[in-house]
């Protein structure tokens, strides 16, 4: 049975464009995977603990040498990686905050880098490469080629490298200029923002087809 892992990270609630994109994508996935199941993790509402001086070493310490805090952190990594291994598709909503990924997504990725769980101990090969990883990004301004802030979107640049050891390979769909509707200084960009959102939704609609997923 097909399974989707749907992850949100925005702190904007109902105002969030990335949540609108992931909700649309999850609905599309359900429509094209009859009988499929979905797990939802909300990093914005329930962020994972960041690694600290003790828990950060949990994935590098032998089981018998772990402290209680290290064991708890290791078990969380097991849980998060198992969520991915059970999924055929991972859907991540990734808003751009301060030109980078939300800290909650950084923490999620940090917990995924675990030799023996997501990375083969002997070969160093990533163990999550069979999972389809779809990342739906939203950014308040324009960061495309030729814009004043071209190259300032460090989230899209960072994520493929951050998860590369695990074998995950993200593919991105982006809606930008999302602040145009609420920022008067961007009012003249509202048509471009609407077109960017329309294109993103259309691209999502093309991700999966009922025919190719028929049993």
Beta strands, then each sheet from edge to edge (+ up, - down):
strand 1: 3-8
strand 2: 37-42
strand 3: 89-97
strand 4: 100-101
strand 5: 132-139
strand 6: 170-176
sheet 1: 2+ 1+ 3+ 4-
sheet 2: 2+ 1+ 3+ 5+ 6+
end
